[in-house]
Amino acid sequence: MKLQRRVPRSLVSVALLVVLAAAHTGQALPAADQPAAVQVAQEPEAPPRELQPRYEPVPPQPKSWYNDSYIFAMTRGVADSTLVPAAKAPLYLLTVPLDLVLLPFAAIGGLFG
């Protein structure tokens, strides 16, 4: 039984030593099918051409005649501020109702602003 276990271990050890010795000396192990040198054909050089975009750019939106910056302006100001989120929550309780009350005036103001 002990002999049967030692034989595969010995074979693995010998194979490992051969591979390490070949790698250490810098010699390549013999290979059955080593490809010959490969030559790559180069395409003739094309004349330079002007760069063109791959996709057409999206045209900008036409400027609107209505100014919607007055609608919910106080709430938007709190949302865009650099306040800590814990400080924004109580301010929303103040700004949202005020913006709702002033919504008709803000809507009319957008026509003239």
KAVEN-V659397 format. One record per run of one state. SS is the DSSP state (A for helix, B for strand, O for the rest). FROM is the first residue (numbers start at 1). TO is the last residue. If there is no record, write none. Layout:
BEGIN
SS,FROM,TO / SS,FROM,TO
END
This chain:
BEGIN
O,1,1 / A,2,25 / O,26,67 / A,68,70 / O,71,72 / A,73,80 / O,81,84 / A,85,101 / O,102,102 / A,103,112 / O,113,113
END
